Amino acid sequence: MALVEGLSISQTMTVTNKDTAKYHGSGKLEVFATPAMVAFMESTAVACIDNDMAKGTDSVGIQIDTKHIKATKLNAKVSCTAKLVKIDGKKLTFEIEASDEGGKIGSAHHVRYIIDPIKFMSRL
């Protein structure tokens, strides 16, 4: 398979104690933390392209512009949809939306680059 614009995927999770602002230190409340939402968004983008990446390649995130617009309680279900909207050489651009049972909770514009993991790690 090959990457094509328009690929999309949705994933669902349940908010646990380890996903809360209190746990992440991004606040004191037991609500879905912004850092947890961002990680879920990024992992959804990775899942979107995983099956279509060329053998021996990987991708790294270089930018994520996120809005977290609504709180989500502990034990709530959160769904996330990532769509690959633009391919520019090795640069991949995604639009991502997260929702809970009450509706949209956040959105993101995310950029990843396709890399050779061996070369990438050798530069560190």
N, C-alpha and C positions, 0 to 999 in steps of 0.2 A: 504494500500500500504506500501511498505518498500523501503528504500533507496537502490539504486543499482548504481554501477559504470557505467558511461556512460550517466547518466541523463544530459540533457542540456535544456537550455531555452535562448531565445533572447528577448530583450526588446528594445524599441525605445523611444527617447525623443527629444525634440527640445530645443536647447540652448537658455536660457532666460537671462535677466540681472542678475538674482540671481545665475546664473551658471558661471559667468565670474570671471577671475582673479582679476579684479578691485573690484568686490563685496566681494570676499573672502579675499582680502588683500594679495593674493599670487603673485601679480604683479599689473601693472597699466593699462593693456590693457583689452579691451572688447572682450576677446576670452575665450573659454571653459577652465575653471580653472582645474588644476591638482586635487585639493581637490574635486571638483565636479565630475570629472571623476572617482576618487577612490570611492566616495560614490555611484555613479551609478553602478560601478562594484560590489561593495559589496552587494547592494540591488538586483542586478541580481542574484548573488550567492544564496542569501536568497530565492528569488522567485523560483530558480531551485529546492530547496528541500522542500519548504513549504508544498506542498500537500502530501508528502511522509514521513514526520516526524511522529514518534509515538506520540499518543495523550499524552498531558501533558509535552512534551519536547519542547525545543527551541534550538537555536544555538547562539554562540557568536564567533565573529571573533577575532583571536589572532595574525594573521600575514597577511600582504599583501605586496608583492614585486612588484612594479609597474614601468613600463616604459611609459612615455608620450612622444611620438616621433614626433607628428605633431600638429600644432595649428588648431583649428576649430573656425570659425566665429560665431558671434551672429546670432540667428535664423536658424542655420543649424540643420539638423537632425543627431542624433548620435544613432547608434545601438550598443548593447552590447550583447555578447554571453558568458554564463558561462557554463562550463562542469565539472561535478563531476568526477574527474579522479581516485581518490583513497579513499577507506574507510578503516580505520585502527582502529577498535573499535569505539570509540566516536570521533575520529579525521577524519575530512573530508577535502580533498584537491581538489581545483578547479584550472582550467586553464581558463583564461578570456581574451577576446579580444574585443576592442572597435574600431568602424569605423565610419567615416562620409561619405558623398557622394563621397569624393575623395579617399577613401581607409582607411587602418589601421591607427589609431591614437594612440593606446596604447595597452598594454598587462599587465597581472598580474598573479602571482602565489599566491593563497589565501588559508589560512587554517582557518577552523572553528572547534569548538568543540560542540558536543551535550551536553546539560545541562538540569538539572531539574530547571526550573526558580524559584520555591519557595526556594529550597535549596540555589541556587545561590544568590538570593536577601537577604536571611537571614544572609549571611556572610559579607554583606557590612556594 
